[in-house]
């Protein structure tokens, strides 16, 4: 049969959706609870009469940034539940029996992961709606929607400079690192049967420490006039390197997934 067929892909996706539905519901409720806790704990103390407007605005900005950090954390660790249905022998037999190719199954997992990440982003919008409705019901003095503020932050931040480098370039490098970190957890979730989160987290920490050490050593003799050029070069280098490493991890994850056997080593799927 052909390597990809839309009908088989749809059937496989629906099977993965039914298998992972309860996990996704729990994850979304957890994300909603965390967002709501961050927003309420940061903004409710600034919602009484007499609080300066600039202080209220700063408080809301801080809360939104904290929610953004929480979402970035979830994007990274989302790779740990990329393939939860291949951990046992019976699960691997079930996956092997699905009437679809390895590519269709792998892409179904990718599509389901993307939907979960979109859902977690929408949970921030729902948390902001609940916060505003709660403040209105309590009759608090200051109410402001956080969603427009978030988009305003994103628009303004793209025009700023960080160490002489346009912030859009720095954010692109950070996004490349984010996707690489996620791909590392995806690779670990397919390769490792046990302790994949702990092992991949340890590898990630070691790599970050090594990268920081290399950067500190390479920049120790840099003249002040070359700081801007060094920062710009580092940003583009990091963006390219992390993007390529992320693609490599995804390719390796697919190759391992497509060659997975029913009976594997207890620790790794080989």
C-alpha contacts under 8 A as a table, 3 or more apart, distances in Angstrom:
res1	aa1	res2	aa2	distance
2	X	5	X	6.85
3	X	101	X	6.05
3	X	103	X	6.78
3	X	104	X	7.61
4	X	8	X	7.77
4	X	9	X	7.37
4	X	101	X	7.00
4	X	103	X	6.87
4	X	104	X	6.03
5	X	8	X	5.44
5	X	9	X	6.05
5	X	104	X	7.59
6	X	9	X	4.91
6	X	10	X	6.08
7	X	10	X	5.17
7	X	11	X	6.38
8	X	11	X	5.13
8	X	12	X	6.10
8	X	99	X	7.20
8	X	100	X	5.80
8	X	104	X	7.33
9	X	12	X	5.13
9	X	13	X	6.02
9	X	100	X	7.11
9	X	104	X	5.26
9	X	105	X	7.14
9	X	108	X	6.70
10	X	13	X	5.07
10	X	14	X	6.22
11	X	14	X	5.22
11	X	15	X	6.35
12	X	15	X	5.09
12	X	16	X	6.30
12	X	98	X	7.39
12	X	100	X	6.95
12	X	104	X	7.31
12	X	105	X	6.31
12	X	108	X	6.57
13	X	16	X	5.14
13	X	17	X	6.06
13	X	105	X	7.56
13	X	108	X	4.93
13	X	109	X	7.41
13	X	111	X	7.91
13	X	112	X	7.39
14	X	17	X	4.91
14	X	18	X	6.23
15	X	18	X	5.24
15	X	19	X	6.22
16	X	19	X	4.98
16	X	20	X	5.96
16	X	108	X	7.33
16	X	109	X	7.21
16	X	112	X	7.67
17	X	20	X	5.24
17	X	21	X	5.50
17	X	112	X	7.04
18	X	21	X	5.25
19	X	22	X	7.65
20	X	23	X	5.33
20	X	24	X	6.20
21	X	24	X	5.15
21	X	25	X	6.26
22	X	25	X	5.12
22	X	26	X	6.33
23	X	26	X	5.24
23	X	27	X	6.21
24	X	27	X	5.01
24	X	28	X	6.06
24	X	116	X	6.72
25	X	28	X	5.19
25	X	29	X	6.17
26	X	29	X	5.23
26	X	30	X	6.12
27	X	30	X	5.05
27	X	31	X	6.14
28	X	31	X	5.01
28	X	32	X	6.11
28	X	116	X	7.91
28	X	119	X	6.88
28	X	120	X	5.81
28	X	123	X	6.89
29	X	32	X	5.01
29	X	33	X	6.11
30	X	33	X	5.09
30	X	34	X	6.19
31	X	34	X	5.18
31	X	35	X	6.14
31	X	120	X	6.19
31	X	123	X	6.58
31	X	124	X	7.88
32	X	35	X	5.23
32	X	36	X	6.01
32	X	120	X	7.66
32	X	123	X	5.18
32	X	124	X	6.57
32	X	126	X	7.44
32	X	127	X	5.98
33	X	36	X	5.16
33	X	37	X	6.01
33	X	127	X	7.87
34	X	37	X	5.11
34	X	38	X	6.18
35	X	38	X	5.21
35	X	39	X	6.12
35	X	67	X	5.84
35	X	123	X	7.63
35	X	124	X	5.98
35	X	127	X	6.10
36	X	39	X	5.17
36	X	40	X	5.92
36	X	124	X	7.85
36	X	127	X	5.07
36	X	128	X	7.26
36	X	130	X	7.82
36	X	131	X	7.02
37	X	40	X	5.29
37	X	41	X	5.86
38	X	41	X	5.41
38	X	42	X	6.10
38	X	63	X	6.17
38	X	66	X	7.15
38	X	67	X	6.82
39	X	42	X	5.42
39	X	43	X	5.94
39	X	60	X	7.65
39	X	63	X	5.51
39	X	64	X	7.28
39	X	67	X	7.82
39	X	127	X	7.89
39	X	128	X	7.50
39	X	131	X	7.30
40	X	43	X	5.33
40	X	44	X	5.41
40	X	131	X	6.72
41	X	44	X	6.00
41	X	45	X	7.25
42	X	45	X	6.64
42	X	46	X	7.64
42	X	59	X	6.31
42	X	60	X	7.13
42	X	62	X	7.74
42	X	63	X	5.81
43	X	46	X	5.28
43	X	47	X	6.39
43	X	56	X	7.43
43	X	59	X	6.12
43	X	60	X	6.07
43	X	63	X	7.34
44	X	47	X	5.17
44	X	48	X	7.77
45	X	48	X	6.91
46	X	51	X	6.11
46	X	55	X	7.46
46	X	56	X	5.50
46	X	59	X	7.18
46	X	142	X	7.70
47	X	51	X	7.20
47	X	56	X	7.29
47	X	140	X	5.85
47	X	141	X	5.54
47	X	142	X	4.78
47	X	143	X	7.22
48	X	51	X	6.31
48	X	140	X	6.10
48	X	141	X	5.28
48	X	142	X	6.74
49	X	141	X	5.70
49	X	142	X	7.76
51	X	55	X	6.85
51	X	56	X	6.84
52	X	55	X	5.29
52	X	56	X	6.41
53	X	56	X	5.04
53	X	57	X	6.19
54	X	57	X	5.04
54	X	58	X	6.11
55	X	58	X	5.08
55	X	59	X	6.11
56	X	59	X	5.10
56	X	60	X	6.33
56	X	142	X	7.97
57	X	60	X	5.21
57	X	61	X	6.23
58	X	61	X	5.08
58	X	62	X	6.16
59	X	62	X	5.14
59	X	63	X	6.27
60	X	63	X	5.06
60	X	64	X	6.21
60	X	146	X	7.08
61	X	64	X	5.17
61	X	65	X	6.20
61	X	149	X	7.48
61	X	150	X	7.90
62	X	65	X	5.18
62	X	66	X	6.25
63	X	66	X	5.09
63	X	67	X	6.32
64	X	67	X	5.03
64	X	68	X	6.20
64	X	146	X	7.12
64	X	150	X	6.72
65	X	68	X	4.91
65	X	69	X	6.28
66	X	69	X	5.08
66	X	70	X	6.30
67	X	70	X	5.02
67	X	71	X	6.25
67	X	124	X	7.63
68	X	71	X	5.08
68	X	72	X	6.25
69	X	72	X	5.09
69	X	73	X	6.24
70	X	73	X	5.11
70	X	74	X	6.38
71	X	74	X	5.03
71	X	75	X	6.21
71	X	120	X	7.45
71	X	121	X	7.25
72	X	75	X	5.02
72	X	76	X	6.42
72	X	178	X	7.48
73	X	76	X	5.27
73	X	77	X	6.39
74	X	77	X	5.22
74	X	78	X	5.68
75	X	78	X	5.27
75	X	79	X	7.61
75	X	117	X	6.78
75	X	178	X	7.58
75	X	182	X	6.59
76	X	79	X	6.40
76	X	178	X	6.42
76	X	179	X	7.30
76	X	181	X	5.80
76	X	182	X	4.28
76	X	185	X	7.38
77	X	80	X	5.57
77	X	81	X	7.92
77	X	182	X	6.38
77	X	185	X	6.66
78	X	81	X	5.83
78	X	82	X	6.79
78	X	113	X	7.53
78	X	182	X	6.89
78	X	185	X	7.73
79	X	82	X	5.01
79	X	182	X	5.33
79	X	183	X	6.56
79	X	184	X	7.56
79	X	185	X	4.67
79	X	186	X	4.24
79	X	187	X	7.91
79	X	189	X	6.96
80	X	83	X	7.60
80	X	185	X	5.37
80	X	186	X	5.96
80	X	188	X	7.39
80	X	189	X	5.36
80	X	196	X	7.48
80	X	197	X	6.34
81	X	84	X	5.40
81	X	186	X	7.83
81	X	189	X	6.98
82	X	109	X	6.53
82	X	110	X	7.63
82	X	113	X	6.71
82	X	186	X	5.96
82	X	189	X	6.65
82	X	190	X	7.99
83	X	86	X	6.21
83	X	109	X	7.17
83	X	186	X	7.84
83	X	189	X	6.27
83	X	190	X	6.35
84	X	87	X	6.35
84	X	189	X	7.66
85	X	88	X	7.66
85	X	91	X	5.57
85	X	92	X	7.09
85	X	95	X	7.57
86	X	89	X	7.49
86	X	91	X	5.24
86	X	92	X	4.88
86	X	95	X	7.37
86	X	190	X	7.77
87	X	91	X	6.61
87	X	92	X	7.19
87	X	193	X	5.71
88	X	91	X	5.20
88	X	92	X	6.31
89	X	92	X	5.19
89	X	93	X	6.25
89	X	262	X	5.86
89	X	263	X	6.41
90	X	93	X	5.07
90	X	94	X	6.26
91	X	94	X	5.08
91	X	95	X	6.24
92	X	95	X	5.04
92	X	96	X	6.04
92	X	261	X	7.62
92	X	262	X	5.49
93	X	96	X	5.07
93	X	97	X	6.18
93	X	262	X	5.97
94	X	97	X	5.16
94	X	98	X	6.63
95	X	98	X	5.43
96	X	262	X	7.92
100	X	104	X	6.11
100	X	105	X	6.61
101	X	104	X	5.26
101	X	105	X	6.37
102	X	105	X	5.15
102	X	106	X	6.05
102	X	257	X	7.25
102	X	258	X	5.19
103	X	106	X	5.11
103	X	107	X	6.02
103	X	254	X	7.68
103	X	258	X	7.44
104	X	107	X	5.21
104	X	108	X	6.04
105	X	108	X	5.05
105	X	109	X	6.44
106	X	109	X	5.18
106	X	110	X	6.39
106	X	254	X	6.77
106	X	257	X	7.47
107	X	110	X	4.86
107	X	111	X	6.08
108	X	111	X	5.10
108	X	112	X	6.14
109	X	112	X	5.14
109	X	113	X	6.11
110	X	113	X	5.08
110	X	114	X	6.23
111	X	114	X	5.12
111	X	115	X	6.30
112	X	115	X	5.09
112	X	116	X	6.30
113	X	116	X	5.11
113	X	117	X	6.36
114	X	117	X	5.16
114	X	118	X	6.24
115	X	118	X	5.08
115	X	119	X	6.05
116	X	119	X	4.92
116	X	120	X	6.22
117	X	120	X	5.08
117	X	121	X	6.35
118	X	121	X	5.11
118	X	122	X	6.29
119	X	122	X	5.03
119	X	123	X	6.27
120	X	123	X	5.00
120	X	124	X	7.00
121	X	124	X	5.52
121	X	125	X	7.24
122	X	125	X	5.13
122	X	126	X	6.42
123	X	126	X	4.94
123	X	127	X	6.00
124	X	127	X	4.99
124	X	128	X	6.19
125	X	128	X	5.13
125	X	129	X	6.30
125	X	147	X	6.57
126	X	129	X	5.06
126	X	130	X	6.22
127	X	130	X	5.10
127	X	131	X	6.12
128	X	131	X	5.01
128	X	132	X	6.23
128	X	145	X	6.89
128	X	146	X	6.22
128	X	147	X	7.12
129	X	132	X	5.28
129	X	133	X	6.11
129	X	145	X	7.79
130	X	133	X	5.10
130	X	134	X	5.96
131	X	134	X	5.12
131	X	135	X	6.13
132	X	135	X	5.12
132	X	136	X	6.13
132	X	143	X	6.36
132	X	144	X	7.19
132	X	145	X	6.82
133	X	136	X	5.11
133	X	137	X	6.15
134	X	137	X	5.06
134	X	138	X	6.17
135	X	138	X	5.11
135	X	139	X	6.09
135	X	140	X	5.43
135	X	143	X	6.74
136	X	139	X	5.06
136	X	140	X	6.36
136	X	143	X	7.38
137	X	140	X	7.95
140	X	143	X	7.30
145	X	148	X	6.50
145	X	149	X	7.14
146	X	149	X	5.08
146	X	150	X	6.19
147	X	150	X	5.14
147	X	151	X	6.59
148	X	151	X	5.22
148	X	152	X	6.13
149	X	152	X	4.97
149	X	153	X	6.13
150	X	153	X	5.11
150	X	154	X	6.36
151	X	154	X	5.03
151	X	155	X	6.20
152	X	155	X	5.08
152	X	156	X	6.12
153	X	156	X	5.29
153	X	157	X	5.83
154	X	157	X	5.24
154	X	158	X	6.48
155	X	158	X	5.64
155	X	159	X	7.40
156	X	159	X	5.62
156	X	160	X	7.03
157	X	160	X	5.40
157	X	167	X	6.75
157	X	168	X	7.67
158	X	166	X	7.49
158	X	167	X	5.59
158	X	168	X	4.95
159	X	166	X	6.96
159	X	167	X	6.67
159	X	168	X	7.29
160	X	166	X	6.07
160	X	167	X	5.37
160	X	168	X	7.91
161	X	164	X	5.54
161	X	165	X	5.20
161	X	166	X	4.38
161	X	167	X	4.91
162	X	165	X	5.16
162	X	166	X	6.27
162	X	167	X	5.63
162	X	170	X	7.49
163	X	227	X	7.83
163	X	228	X	6.41
163	X	231	X	6.68
164	X	228	X	5.17
164	X	231	X	7.37
164	X	232	X	7.54
165	X	169	X	7.05
165	X	170	X	7.16
165	X	228	X	6.83
165	X	231	X	6.71
165	X	232	X	5.51
166	X	169	X	5.67
166	X	170	X	6.87
167	X	170	X	4.93
167	X	171	X	6.02
168	X	171	X	5.07
168	X	172	X	6.06
169	X	172	X	5.02
169	X	173	X	6.28
169	X	235	X	6.70
169	X	236	X	7.24
170	X	173	X	5.09
170	X	174	X	6.24
170	X	235	X	5.89
171	X	174	X	4.88
171	X	175	X	6.05
172	X	175	X	4.98
172	X	176	X	6.18
172	X	239	X	6.54
173	X	176	X	5.05
173	X	177	X	6.26
173	X	235	X	6.00
173	X	236	X	6.94
173	X	238	X	5.94
173	X	239	X	4.03
173	X	240	X	7.80
173	X	242	X	7.72
174	X	177	X	5.01
174	X	178	X	6.09
174	X	239	X	7.34
175	X	178	X	4.87
175	X	179	X	6.22
176	X	179	X	5.25
176	X	180	X	6.14
176	X	238	X	7.98
176	X	239	X	5.53
176	X	240	X	7.76
176	X	242	X	5.36
176	X	243	X	5.15
176	X	246	X	7.70
177	X	180	X	4.98
177	X	181	X	6.06
177	X	238	X	7.85
177	X	239	X	7.21
177	X	242	X	5.34
177	X	243	X	7.28
178	X	181	X	5.18
178	X	182	X	6.27
179	X	182	X	5.05
179	X	183	X	6.08
179	X	242	X	7.93
179	X	243	X	7.52
179	X	246	X	6.28
180	X	183	X	5.01
180	X	184	X	6.20
180	X	242	X	5.74
180	X	243	X	6.61
180	X	245	X	6.35
180	X	246	X	4.11
180	X	247	X	7.79
180	X	249	X	7.68
181	X	184	X	5.13
181	X	185	X	6.64
181	X	204	X	7.59
181	X	246	X	7.58
182	X	185	X	5.24
182	X	186	X	6.28
183	X	186	X	4.82
183	X	187	X	6.08
183	X	246	X	5.70
183	X	247	X	7.96
183	X	249	X	5.72
183	X	250	X	5.96
184	X	187	X	5.15
184	X	188	X	6.16
184	X	200	X	7.07
184	X	246	X	7.47
184	X	249	X	6.26
185	X	188	X	4.88
185	X	189	X	6.01
185	X	196	X	7.81
185	X	197	X	7.11
185	X	200	X	6.24
186	X	189	X	5.10
186	X	190	X	6.50
186	X	250	X	7.56
186	X	253	X	6.96
187	X	190	X	5.37
187	X	191	X	6.05
187	X	249	X	6.19
187	X	250	X	6.93
187	X	252	X	7.16
187	X	253	X	4.86
188	X	191	X	5.05
188	X	192	X	5.49
188	X	196	X	5.63
188	X	197	X	7.49
188	X	200	X	6.29
189	X	192	X	5.71
189	X	193	X	7.23
189	X	196	X	5.93
189	X	197	X	7.68
190	X	193	X	7.49
190	X	253	X	6.57
190	X	256	X	7.13
190	X	257	X	6.61
190	X	269	X	7.04
191	X	253	X	7.68
191	X	256	X	7.03
191	X	268	X	5.37
191	X	269	X	5.26
191	X	270	X	7.55
192	X	195	X	7.29
192	X	196	X	5.37
192	X	267	X	5.82
192	X	268	X	4.38
192	X	269	X	6.24
193	X	196	X	6.65
193	X	266	X	6.73
193	X	267	X	5.09
193	X	268	X	5.35
193	X	269	X	6.67
194	X	266	X	7.89
194	X	267	X	5.70
194	X	268	X	7.67
195	X	198	X	5.35
195	X	199	X	6.11
196	X	199	X	5.23
196	X	200	X	5.93
197	X	200	X	5.35
197	X	201	X	5.92
198	X	201	X	5.15
198	X	202	X	6.15
199	X	202	X	5.16
199	X	203	X	6.28
200	X	203	X	5.01
200	X	204	X	6.03
201	X	204	X	4.96
201	X	205	X	6.20
202	X	205	X	5.18
202	X	206	X	6.25
203	X	206	X	5.14
203	X	207	X	6.17
204	X	207	X	5.17
204	X	208	X	6.19
205	X	208	X	5.14
205	X	209	X	6.15
206	X	209	X	5.21
206	X	210	X	6.14
207	X	210	X	5.07
207	X	211	X	6.05
208	X	211	X	5.02
208	X	212	X	6.12
209	X	212	X	5.20
209	X	213	X	6.17
210	X	213	X	5.10
210	X	214	X	6.20
211	X	214	X	5.12
211	X	215	X	6.15
212	X	215	X	5.15
212	X	216	X	6.07
213	X	216	X	5.17
213	X	217	X	6.17
214	X	217	X	5.19
214	X	218	X	6.08
215	X	218	X	5.15
215	X	219	X	6.07
216	X	219	X	5.33
216	X	220	X	6.09
217	X	220	X	5.39
218	X	221	X	7.17
218	X	222	X	7.94
219	X	222	X	5.26
222	X	226	X	6.43
222	X	227	X	6.82
223	X	226	X	5.41
223	X	227	X	6.73
224	X	227	X	5.33
225	X	228	X	7.19
226	X	229	X	5.32
226	X	230	X	5.95
227	X	230	X	5.04
227	X	231	X	6.01
228	X	231	X	5.17
228	X	232	X	6.13
229	X	232	X	5.17
229	X	233	X	6.04
230	X	233	X	5.14
230	X	234	X	5.97
231	X	234	X	5.02
231	X	235	X	6.10
232	X	235	X	5.14
232	X	236	X	6.38
233	X	236	X	5.33
233	X	237	X	5.96
234	X	237	X	5.01
234	X	238	X	5.88
235	X	238	X	5.21
235	X	239	X	6.10
236	X	239	X	5.06
236	X	240	X	6.17
237	X	240	X	5.26
237	X	241	X	5.97
238	X	241	X	5.09
238	X	242	X	5.90
239	X	242	X	5.50
239	X	243	X	6.05
240	X	243	X	5.20
240	X	244	X	6.16
241	X	244	X	5.26
241	X	245	X	6.08
242	X	245	X	4.99
242	X	246	X	5.89
243	X	246	X	5.08
243	X	247	X	6.27
244	X	247	X	5.14
244	X	248	X	6.15
245	X	248	X	4.95
245	X	249	X	6.16
246	X	249	X	5.13
246	X	250	X	6.31
247	X	250	X	5.16
247	X	251	X	6.18
248	X	251	X	5.14
248	X	252	X	6.11
249	X	252	X	5.10
249	X	253	X	5.99
250	X	253	X	4.95
250	X	254	X	6.26
251	X	254	X	5.20
251	X	255	X	6.25
252	X	255	X	5.01
252	X	256	X	6.12
253	X	256	X	5.23
253	X	257	X	6.05
254	X	257	X	4.94
254	X	258	X	6.01
255	X	258	X	5.21
255	X	259	X	6.27
256	X	259	X	5.20
256	X	260	X	5.99
256	X	269	X	7.90
257	X	260	X	5.22
260	X	264	X	7.94
260	X	269	X	6.29
260	X	270	X	6.69
261	X	264	X	6.13
261	X	269	X	7.32
261	X	270	X	7.21
264	X	268	X	6.94
264	X	269	X	5.22
264	X	270	X	5.44
265	X	268	X	5.32
265	X	269	X	5.98
265	X	270	X	6.01
266	X	269	X	7.66
